[in-house]
Amino acid sequence: MQINIISDGLFGIRSFENISRQFPCHWVTVPYSVSPIMEDVELDLPPCDLCISFARHPDVILAIVEQGVPV
């Protein structure tokens, strides 16, 4: 099972360290903006079976969900 740990840089590193002991993991950094709206969020996520998201911006979260991988 391949897992992507997705973060905007502030949270998730401890989860990545713990999960990567048991499963192959990728650390994926996504953009964060203090603006309430982000235009055209483009994500290039590696193929995986599960995404664990620590992203805080709602538009980034929607872009992750649109990838079609369980989050």
C-alpha angles and dihedrals in degrees: 000000000000116000130194117206105203121198140159088223103271106078139028107051094113091049089050091052093049098043093045089063089069106023137031107263140185123207108220122189117204129188123268127201132184088214112103091229128046116194120223103351106202117192127187103197122180114242112274146154096231137020121206107196128204092167114133104196114088094218091054090048090053090050089053092050091049089062087077097233120125110264 
